[in-house]
Amino acid sequence: MKRLRGVFILTVAEQRTIVALLLALVAIAFWKTRMFLREDGPHAAASVETQPSPSPGILP
């Protein structure tokens, strides 16, 4: 059991590498989410012109 504890002891350089990789993964996930929302978000629906429907309470 003591042997397995030594596996998780990392040097400062290894810690920095892991933090950099995690930050890169978070940045990529954030960027992909922003791109997905930009394509399918409210801006995409606003570009379509719709005809106003008559109100059901107003008769001609």
Contacts in CASP RR format, 6 or more apart in sequence:
PFRMAT RR
TARGET T0000
AUTHOR 0000-0000-0000
METHOD contacts of the structure
MODEL  1
MKRLRGVFILTVAEQRTIVALLLALVAIAFWKTRMFLREDGPHAAASVET
QPSPSPGILP
10 18 0 8 1.000
END
